[in-house]
Amino acid sequence: MVGDHDADIAKVMAGQQQFASNAGLKTLLGETPPTLREHRQQAYRLLGQEAPRQARKAPGGR
């Protein structure tokens, strides 16, 4: 989940350079990274919340 966001951010950053001459794409690609970074942070938070729950369930096997 987090790795997917990292890959998407890298693709967008590469696209910003590749399509710098296209005004429409340049605008879209310029607005996208902050949203992807926010989603990545949300994924990190979700993983942080899920890990303790799984750890509590694992020892009892329930």
PDB file of N, CA, C and O in Angstrom:
ATOM      1  N   MET A   1       0.838  -1.189   0.000  1.00  0.00           N
ATOM      2  CA  MET A   1       0.000   0.000   0.000  1.00  0.00           C
ATOM      3  C   MET A   1       0.882   1.252   0.000  1.00  0.00           C
ATOM      4  O   MET A   1       0.699   2.136  -0.837  1.00  0.00           O
ATOM      5  N   VAL A   2       1.817   1.331   0.911  1.00  0.00           N
ATOM      6  CA  VAL A   2       2.697   2.493   0.976  1.00  0.00           C
ATOM      7  C   VAL A   2       3.649   2.494  -0.216  1.00  0.00           C
ATOM      8  O   VAL A   2       3.901   3.539  -0.816  1.00  0.00           O
ATOM      9  N   GLY A   3       4.170   1.335  -0.552  1.00  0.00           N
ATOM     10  CA  GLY A   3       5.088   1.225  -1.683  1.00  0.00           C
ATOM     11  C   GLY A   3       4.453   1.648  -2.992  1.00  0.00           C
ATOM     12  O   GLY A   3       5.119   2.230  -3.848  1.00  0.00           O
ATOM     13  N   ASP A   4       3.172   1.361  -3.152  1.00  0.00           N
ATOM     14  CA  ASP A   4       2.465   1.787  -4.362  1.00  0.00           C
ATOM     15  C   ASP A   4       2.452   3.305  -4.470  1.00  0.00           C
ATOM     16  O   ASP A   4       2.629   3.857  -5.556  1.00  0.00           O
ATOM     17  N   HIS A   5       2.246   3.970  -3.358  1.00  0.00           N
ATOM     18  CA  HIS A   5       2.240   5.436  -3.371  1.00  0.00           C
ATOM     19  C   HIS A   5       3.633   5.976  -3.703  1.00  0.00           C
ATOM     20  O   HIS A   5       3.765   6.951  -4.442  1.00  0.00           O
ATOM     21  N   ASP A   6       4.658   5.346  -3.162  1.00  0.00           N
ATOM     22  CA  ASP A   6       6.024   5.773  -3.469  1.00  0.00           C
ATOM     23  C   ASP A   6       6.301   5.641  -4.966  1.00  0.00           C
ATOM     24  O   ASP A   6       6.882   6.538  -5.576  1.00  0.00           O
ATOM     25  N   ALA A   7       5.884   4.521  -5.553  1.00  0.00           N
ATOM     26  CA  ALA A   7       6.084   4.307  -6.990  1.00  0.00           C
ATOM     27  C   ALA A   7       5.300   5.326  -7.810  1.00  0.00           C
ATOM     28  O   ALA A   7       5.807   5.853  -8.800  1.00  0.00           O
ATOM     29  N   ASP A   8       4.079   5.599  -7.403  1.00  0.00           N
ATOM     30  CA  ASP A   8       3.259   6.575  -8.127  1.00  0.00           C
ATOM     31  C   ASP A   8       3.861   7.977  -8.053  1.00  0.00           C
ATOM     32  O   ASP A   8       3.858   8.710  -9.042  1.00  0.00           O
ATOM     33  N   ILE A   9       4.368   8.344  -6.896  1.00  0.00           N
ATOM     34  CA  ILE A   9       5.006   9.658  -6.745  1.00  0.00           C
ATOM     35  C   ILE A   9       6.217   9.752  -7.671  1.00  0.00           C
ATOM     36  O   ILE A   9       6.426  10.780  -8.316  1.00  0.00           O
ATOM     37  N   ALA A  10       7.007   8.693  -7.740  1.00  0.00           N
ATOM     38  CA  ALA A  10       8.181   8.685  -8.619  1.00  0.00           C
ATOM     39  C   ALA A  10       7.770   8.824 -10.081  1.00  0.00           C
ATOM     40  O   ALA A  10       8.417   9.544 -10.842  1.00  0.00           O
ATOM     41  N   LYS A  11       6.699   8.141 -10.477  1.00  0.00           N
ATOM     42  CA  LYS A  11       6.217   8.237 -11.860  1.00  0.00           C
ATOM     43  C   LYS A  11       5.740   9.649 -12.184  1.00  0.00           C
ATOM     44  O   LYS A  11       6.008  10.168 -13.267  1.00  0.00           O
ATOM     45  N   VAL A  12       5.042  10.254 -11.256  1.00  0.00           N
ATOM     46  CA  VAL A  12       4.548  11.617 -11.475  1.00  0.00           C
ATOM     47  C   VAL A  12       5.719  12.588 -11.591  1.00  0.00           C
ATOM     48  O   VAL A  12       5.716  13.473 -12.446  1.00  0.00           O
ATOM     49  N   MET A  13       6.711  12.421 -10.738  1.00  0.00           N
ATOM     50  CA  MET A  13       7.877  13.305 -10.790  1.00  0.00           C
ATOM     51  C   MET A  13       8.602  13.153 -12.135  1.00  0.00           C
ATOM     52  O   MET A  13       9.041  14.144 -12.718  1.00  0.00           O
ATOM     53  N   ALA A  14       8.725  11.923 -12.620  1.00  0.00           N
ATOM     54  CA  ALA A  14       9.348  11.698 -13.928  1.00  0.00           C
ATOM     55  C   ALA A  14       8.494  12.310 -15.034  1.00  0.00           C
ATOM     56  O   ALA A  14       9.022  12.889 -15.984  1.00  0.00           O
ATOM     57  N   GLY A  15       7.182  12.181 -14.909  1.00  0.00           N
ATOM     58  CA  GLY A  15       6.271  12.754 -15.893  1.00  0.00           C
ATOM     59  C   GLY A  15       6.345  14.266 -15.941  1.00  0.00           C
ATOM     60  O   GLY A  15       6.184  14.867 -17.004  1.00  0.00           O
ATOM     61  N   GLN A  16       6.589  14.887 -14.794  1.00  0.00           N
ATOM     62  CA  GLN A  16       6.723  16.345 -14.761  1.00  0.00           C
ATOM     63  C   GLN A  16       7.868  16.796 -15.664  1.00  0.00           C
ATOM     64  O   GLN A  16       7.759  17.808 -16.356  1.00  0.00           O
ATOM     65  N   GLN A  17       8.941  16.057 -15.654  1.00  0.00           N
ATOM     66  CA  GLN A  17      10.086  16.410 -16.501  1.00  0.00           C
ATOM     67  C   GLN A  17       9.819  16.044 -17.957  1.00  0.00           C
ATOM     68  O   GLN A  17      10.128  16.811 -18.868  1.00  0.00           O
ATOM     69  N   GLN A  18       9.245  14.865 -18.163  1.00  0.00           N
ATOM     70  CA  GLN A  18       9.021  14.375 -19.525  1.00  0.00           C
ATOM     71  C   GLN A  18       8.005  15.228 -20.283  1.00  0.00           C
ATOM     72  O   GLN A  18       8.162  15.452 -21.483  1.00  0.00           O
ATOM     73  N   PHE A  19       6.972  15.702 -19.597  1.00  0.00           N
ATOM     74  CA  PHE A  19       5.895  16.430 -20.258  1.00  0.00           C
ATOM     75  C   PHE A  19       5.869  17.910 -19.876  1.00  0.00           C
ATOM     76  O   PHE A  19       4.806  18.530 -19.866  1.00  0.00           O
ATOM     77  N   ALA A  20       7.014  18.466 -19.567  1.00  0.00           N
ATOM     78  CA  ALA A  20       7.097  19.864 -19.134  1.00  0.00           C
ATOM     79  C   ALA A  20       6.573  20.835 -20.189  1.00  0.00           C
ATOM     80  O   ALA A  20       6.126  21.930 -19.850  1.00  0.00           O
ATOM     81  N   SER A  21       6.622  20.449 -21.458  1.00  0.00           N
ATOM     82  CA  SER A  21       6.176  21.352 -22.523  1.00  0.00           C
ATOM     83  C   SER A  21       4.661  21.320 -22.728  1.00  0.00           C
ATOM     84  O   SER A  21       4.126  22.154 -23.458  1.00  0.00           O
ATOM     85  N   ASN A  22       3.963  20.375 -22.101  1.00  0.00           N
ATOM     86  CA  ASN A  22       2.508  20.270 -22.227  1.00  0.00           C
ATOM     87  C   ASN A  22       1.874  20.965 -21.021  1.00  0.00           C
ATOM     88  O   ASN A  22       1.929  20.456 -19.902  1.00  0.00           O
ATOM     89  N   ALA A  23       1.278  22.124 -21.258  1.00  0.00           N
ATOM     90  CA  ALA A  23       0.755  22.947 -20.156  1.00  0.00           C
ATOM     91  C   ALA A  23      -0.293  22.217 -19.320  1.00  0.00           C
ATOM     92  O   ALA A  23      -0.275  22.304 -18.092  1.00  0.00           O
ATOM     93  N   GLY A  24      -1.201  21.501 -19.971  1.00  0.00           N
ATOM     94  CA  GLY A  24      -2.250  20.791 -19.240  1.00  0.00           C
ATOM     95  C   GLY A  24      -1.697  19.699 -18.349  1.00  0.00           C
ATOM     96  O   GLY A  24      -2.070  19.587 -17.181  1.00  0.00           O
ATOM     97  N   LEU A  25      -0.806  18.897 -18.904  1.00  0.00           N
ATOM     98  CA  LEU A  25      -0.192  17.831 -18.107  1.00  0.00           C
ATOM     99  C   LEU A  25       0.702  18.403 -17.017  1.00  0.00           C
ATOM    100  O   LEU A  25       0.755  17.879 -15.904  1.00  0.00           O
ATOM    101  N   LYS A  26       1.396  19.469 -17.344  1.00  0.00           N
ATOM    102  CA  LYS A  26       2.278  20.090 -16.352  1.00  0.00           C
ATOM    103  C   LYS A  26       1.477  20.537 -15.132  1.00  0.00           C
ATOM    104  O   LYS A  26       1.909  20.351 -13.995  1.00  0.00           O
ATOM    105  N   THR A  27       0.310  21.127 -15.376  1.00  0.00           N
ATOM    106  CA  THR A  27      -0.549  21.567 -14.272  1.00  0.00           C
ATOM    107  C   THR A  27      -1.046  20.375 -13.466  1.00  0.00           C
ATOM    108  O   THR A  27      -0.960  20.368 -12.238  1.00  0.00           O
ATOM    109  N   LEU A  28      -1.566  19.371 -14.158  1.00  0.00           N
ATOM    110  CA  LEU A  28      -2.089  18.182 -13.478  1.00  0.00           C
ATOM    111  C   LEU A  28      -0.999  17.485 -12.669  1.00  0.00           C
ATOM    112  O   LEU A  28      -1.194  17.144 -11.502  1.00  0.00           O
ATOM    113  N   LEU A  29       0.143  17.281 -13.304  1.00  0.00           N
ATOM    114  CA  LEU A  29       1.234  16.587 -12.622  1.00  0.00           C
ATOM    115  C   LEU A  29       1.822  17.417 -11.487  1.00  0.00           C
ATOM    116  O   LEU A  29       2.401  16.866 -10.550  1.00  0.00           O
ATOM    117  N   GLY A  30       1.679  18.717 -11.562  1.00  0.00           N
ATOM    118  CA  GLY A  30       2.139  19.570 -10.469  1.00  0.00           C
ATOM    119  C   GLY A  30       1.224  19.525  -9.261  1.00  0.00           C
ATOM    120  O   GLY A  30       1.670  19.722  -8.130  1.00  0.00           O
ATOM    121  N   GLU A  31      -0.059  19.267  -9.497  1.00  0.00           N
ATOM    122  CA  GLU A  31      -1.038  19.219  -8.403  1.00  0.00           C
ATOM    123  C   GLU A  31      -1.125  17.842  -7.753  1.00  0.00           C
ATOM    124  O   GLU A  31      -1.621  17.717  -6.634  1.00  0.00           O
ATOM    125  N   THR A  32      -0.653  16.821  -8.437  1.00  0.00           N
ATOM    126  CA  THR A  32      -0.834  15.444  -7.983  1.00  0.00           C
ATOM    127  C   THR A  32       0.073  15.023  -6.823  1.00  0.00           C
ATOM    128  O   THR A  32      -0.420  14.378  -5.898  1.00  0.00           O
ATOM    129  N   PRO A  33       1.366  15.349  -6.819  1.00  0.00           N
ATOM    130  CA  PRO A  33       2.232  14.854  -5.738  1.00  0.00           C
ATOM    131  C   PRO A  33       1.767  15.172  -4.322  1.00  0.00           C
ATOM    132  O   PRO A  33       1.855  14.295  -3.462  1.00  0.00           O
ATOM    133  N   PRO A  34       1.277  16.379  -4.028  1.00  0.00           N
ATOM    134  CA  PRO A  34       0.827  16.618  -2.648  1.00  0.00           C
ATOM    135  C   PRO A  34      -0.301  15.671  -2.222  1.00  0.00           C
ATOM    136  O   PRO A  34      -0.342  15.220  -1.077  1.00  0.00           O
ATOM    137  N   THR A  35      -1.206  15.378  -3.144  1.00  0.00           N
ATOM    138  CA  THR A  35      -2.301  14.456  -2.833  1.00  0.00           C
ATOM    139  C   THR A  35      -1.759  13.060  -2.591  1.00  0.00           C
ATOM    140  O   THR A  35      -2.163  12.391  -1.639  1.00  0.00           O
ATOM    141  N   LEU A  36      -0.847  12.615  -3.447  1.00  0.00           N
ATOM    142  CA  LEU A  36      -0.254  11.287  -3.268  1.00  0.00           C
ATOM    143  C   LEU A  36       0.526  11.197  -1.961  1.00  0.00           C
ATOM    144  O   LEU A  36       0.483  10.171  -1.282  1.00  0.00           O
ATOM    145  N   ARG A  37       1.231  12.255  -1.609  1.00  0.00           N
ATOM    146  CA  ARG A  37       1.982  12.255  -0.341  1.00  0.00           C
ATOM    147  C   ARG A  37       1.035  12.187   0.856  1.00  0.00           C
ATOM    148  O   ARG A  37       1.317  11.516   1.849  1.00  0.00           O
ATOM    149  N   GLU A  38      -0.077  12.883   0.747  1.00  0.00           N
ATOM    150  CA  GLU A  38      -1.069  12.834   1.826  1.00  0.00           C
ATOM    151  C   GLU A  38      -1.642  11.426   1.958  1.00  0.00           C
ATOM    152  O   GLU A  38      -1.797  10.916   3.068  1.00  0.00           O
ATOM    153  N   HIS A  39      -1.954  10.804   0.835  1.00  0.00           N
ATOM    154  CA  HIS A  39      -2.480   9.438   0.864  1.00  0.00           C
ATOM    155  C   HIS A  39      -1.438   8.466   1.418  1.00  0.00           C
ATOM    156  O   HIS A  39      -1.779   7.531   2.142  1.00  0.00           O
ATOM    157  N   ARG A  40      -0.166   8.690   1.075  1.00  0.00           N
ATOM    158  CA  ARG A  40       0.899   7.838   1.601  1.00  0.00           C
ATOM    159  C   ARG A  40       0.969   7.966   3.124  1.00  0.00           C
ATOM    160  O   ARG A  40       1.130   6.967   3.824  1.00  0.00           O
ATOM    161  N   GLN A  41       0.850   9.183   3.631  1.00  0.00           N
ATOM    162  CA  GLN A  41       0.866   9.389   5.082  1.00  0.00           C
ATOM    163  C   GLN A  41      -0.324   8.698   5.743  1.00  0.00           C
ATOM    164  O   GLN A  41      -0.193   8.132   6.828  1.00  0.00           O
ATOM    165  N   GLN A  42      -1.468   8.745   5.098  1.00  0.00           N
ATOM    166  CA  GLN A  42      -2.642   8.054   5.631  1.00  0.00           C
ATOM    167  C   GLN A  42      -2.392   6.550   5.667  1.00  0.00           C
ATOM    168  O   GLN A  42      -2.792   5.876   6.616  1.00  0.00           O
ATOM    169  N   ALA A  43      -1.732   6.023   4.639  1.00  0.00           N
ATOM    170  CA  ALA A  43      -1.412   4.597   4.605  1.00  0.00           C
ATOM    171  C   ALA A  43      -0.464   4.235   5.746  1.00  0.00           C
ATOM    172  O   ALA A  43      -0.646   3.211   6.405  1.00  0.00           O
ATOM    173  N   TYR A  44       0.540   5.064   5.978  1.00  0.00           N
ATOM    174  CA  TYR A  44       1.448   4.825   7.108  1.00  0.00           C
ATOM    175  C   TYR A  44       0.680   4.809   8.430  1.00  0.00           C
ATOM    176  O   TYR A  44       0.921   3.957   9.285  1.00  0.00           O
ATOM    177  N   ARG A  45      -0.234   5.747   8.589  1.00  0.00           N
ATOM    178  CA  ARG A  45      -1.016   5.795   9.837  1.00  0.00           C
ATOM    179  C   ARG A  45      -1.884   4.547   9.982  1.00  0.00           C
ATOM    180  O   ARG A  45      -1.990   3.982  11.071  1.00  0.00           O
ATOM    181  N   LEU A  46      -2.501   4.122   8.884  1.00  0.00           N
ATOM    182  CA  LEU A  46      -3.332   2.917   8.942  1.00  0.00           C
ATOM    183  C   LEU A  46      -2.499   1.700   9.304  1.00  0.00           C
ATOM    184  O   LEU A  46      -2.919   0.877  10.118  1.00  0.00           O
ATOM    185  N   LEU A  47      -1.342   1.582   8.717  1.00  0.00           N
ATOM    186  CA  LEU A  47      -0.468   0.453   9.044  1.00  0.00           C
ATOM    187  C   LEU A  47      -0.035   0.504  10.501  1.00  0.00           C
ATOM    188  O   LEU A  47       0.067  -0.532  11.157  1.00  0.00           O
ATOM    189  N   GLY A  48       0.215   1.682  10.999  1.00  0.00           N
ATOM    190  CA  GLY A  48       0.594   1.831  12.400  1.00  0.00           C
ATOM    191  C   GLY A  48      -0.521   1.431  13.334  1.00  0.00           C
ATOM    192  O   GLY A  48      -0.266   0.915  14.423  1.00  0.00           O
ATOM    193  N   GLN A  49      -1.755   1.660  12.925  1.00  0.00           N
ATOM    194  CA  GLN A  49      -2.901   1.306  13.751  1.00  0.00           C
ATOM    195  C   GLN A  49      -3.205  -0.178  13.659  1.00  0.00           C
ATOM    196  O   GLN A  49      -3.660  -0.776  14.634  1.00  0.00           O
ATOM    197  N   GLU A  50      -2.958  -0.785  12.495  1.00  0.00           N
ATOM    198  CA  GLU A  50      -3.280  -2.196  12.312  1.00  0.00           C
ATOM    199  C   GLU A  50      -2.261  -3.118  12.973  1.00  0.00           C
ATOM    200  O   GLU A  50      -2.631  -4.175  13.484  1.00  0.00           O
ATOM    201  N   ALA A  51      -1.004  -2.743  12.971  1.00  0.00           N
ATOM    202  CA  ALA A  51       0.035  -3.627  13.492  1.00  0.00           C
ATOM    203  C   ALA A  51      -0.196  -4.012  14.950  1.00  0.00           C
ATOM    204  O   ALA A  51      -0.088  -5.196  15.269  1.00  0.00           O
ATOM    205  N   PRO A  52      -0.509  -3.080  15.856  1.00  0.00           N
ATOM    206  CA  PRO A  52      -0.736  -3.482  17.245  1.00  0.00           C
ATOM    207  C   PRO A  52      -1.934  -4.411  17.409  1.00  0.00           C
ATOM    208  O   PRO A  52      -1.898  -5.321  18.237  1.00  0.00           O
ATOM    209  N   ARG A  53      -2.984  -4.197  16.639  1.00  0.00           N
ATOM    210  CA  ARG A  53      -4.153  -5.085  16.738  1.00  0.00           C
ATOM    211  C   ARG A  53      -3.778  -6.502  16.356  1.00  0.00           C
ATOM    212  O   ARG A  53      -4.180  -7.455  17.025  1.00  0.00           O
ATOM    213  N   GLN A  54      -3.004  -6.651  15.275  1.00  0.00           N
ATOM    214  CA  GLN A  54      -2.592  -7.973  14.837  1.00  0.00           C
ATOM    215  C   GLN A  54      -1.677  -8.610  15.870  1.00  0.00           C
ATOM    216  O   GLN A  54      -1.769  -9.811  16.125  1.00  0.00           O
ATOM    217  N   ALA A  55      -0.807  -7.827  16.459  1.00  0.00           N
ATOM    218  CA  ALA A  55       0.120  -8.358  17.458  1.00  0.00           C
ATOM    219  C   ALA A  55      -0.636  -8.864  18.678  1.00  0.00           C
ATOM    220  O   ALA A  55      -0.262  -9.884  19.257  1.00  0.00           O
ATOM    221  N   ARG A  56      -1.690  -8.168  19.074  1.00  0.00           N
ATOM    222  CA  ARG A  56      -2.470  -8.609  20.235  1.00  0.00           C
ATOM    223  C   ARG A  56      -3.207  -9.905  19.935  1.00  0.00           C
ATOM    224  O   ARG A  56      -3.352 -10.748  20.821  1.00  0.00           O
ATOM    225  N   LYS A  57      -3.672 -10.080  18.709  1.00  0.00           N
ATOM    226  CA  LYS A  57      -4.434 -11.277  18.363  1.00  0.00           C
ATOM    227  C   LYS A  57      -3.533 -12.486  18.154  1.00  0.00           C
ATOM    228  O   LYS A  57      -3.940 -13.613  18.436  1.00  0.00           O
ATOM    229  N   ALA A  58      -2.319 -12.270  17.664  1.00  0.00           N
ATOM    230  CA  ALA A  58      -1.447 -13.372  17.288  1.00  0.00           C
ATOM    231  C   ALA A  58      -1.116 -14.320  18.443  1.00  0.00           C
ATOM    232  O   ALA A  58      -1.234 -15.530  18.249  1.00  0.00           O
ATOM    233  N   PRO A  59      -0.711 -13.858  19.626  1.00  0.00           N
ATOM    234  CA  PRO A  59      -0.332 -14.800  20.684  1.00  0.00           C
ATOM    235  C   PRO A  59      -1.468 -15.721  21.121  1.00  0.00           C
ATOM    236  O   PRO A  59      -1.219 -16.885  21.433  1.00  0.00           O
ATOM    237  N   GLY A  60      -2.682 -15.242  21.149  1.00  0.00           N
ATOM    238  CA  GLY A  60      -3.806 -16.070  21.563  1.00  0.00           C
ATOM    239  C   GLY A  60      -4.371 -16.915  20.441  1.00  0.00           C
ATOM    240  O   GLY A  60      -5.174 -17.816  20.683  1.00  0.00           O
ATOM    241  N   GLY A  61      -3.961 -16.633  19.216  1.00  0.00           N
ATOM    242  CA  GLY A  61      -4.459 -17.380  18.072  1.00  0.00           C
ATOM    243  C   GLY A  61      -5.903 -17.084  17.743  1.00  0.00           C
ATOM    244  O   GLY A  61      -6.539 -17.862  17.031  1.00  0.00           O
ATOM    245  N   ARG A  62      -6.435 -15.996  18.232  1.00  0.00           N
ATOM    246  CA  ARG A  62      -7.840 -15.656  17.991  1.00  0.00           C
ATOM    247  C   ARG A  62      -7.985 -14.615  16.938  1.00  0.00           C
ATOM    248  O   ARG A  62      -9.104 -14.215  16.614  1.00  0.00           O
TER     249      ARG A  62
END
